[in-house]
């Protein structure tokens, strides 16, 4: 939806536009775990470790959460140009023992990270066209906190299937509120997140792509 609006505004298009969502999600892989392995509060960050991708916001959140008395474990997965800067920041972090840097991870291991995470932090400062990692996390039952920019702002309904935030302080406020909410409320958020993500399963989006190509062919 976000990329569709960009195209319409930039090129003044009035013709129908179909956006293929990055191949969709393999919901046979990305699905909730039957049992959470660790009862501690866990937040995760999966991204390229590059400028503007939000890893600094994530580390700030880890500090704020633990300082406030909410013992929080953090998982980081990904590689990139700022990897060494990240590692140095973790080394000097006041809660470095609460942070685990996993490096680049294959899809199967990413699914496990999402499944074990209470919250997934999508902190990019760049306007992602879709943000597939957010949907993958939602499919696994992790609650996504996404910066209100780009694609995620179109599939996350604030306080219904996830949360949108504006800055570091807003993120901390929203995740603290989530942490303190009732189990029933958390379960409803989780169910809504999974329902949203399933709409982007790879089989469904591939079928829709085929239908759209077929319709275009028939019209011409």
C-alpha angles and dihedrals in degrees: 000000000000093000090046090057091048091054094047093051097042098046101023090236120181098173120101113276126202118194117205106215101226094282092305129247128310096229091185087067102028103058137118119285118242089230134018107232097208124042093202120105106266129189125185141199123198117180148103107292094236139124113291095015093111106245091133090056088051093053090047089053092051089054095046093048095051093042089055091056098259104125103221131183118204132207122194124189128179145067134234150125094305096048094113091047089052093049091051090049091051091048090056096038115119089227098038091138088063093055125082119190110201101178121212113354133193119238094262092057092043089058090056091050091053092045093054094045122095089197135018116208114214097185102159115145090203123090101252112203091223114340102223094188089064092055092045090054091048090051088057092052098255115140111239123220106193132180108249096253137100127345101349090060087066100051100035115078107200113249091359108073100354142331137275121207136191104205143348094284092048090050092052091048094050097045091047089052089050092049091054097044124104124277089242091056092047091051091051091051089049093050092049091048092052092047090053094048094049089064086067097052112143096242092054096046091046090052090050091050090052091049092051093048089048092050092049091049092050092049091054 
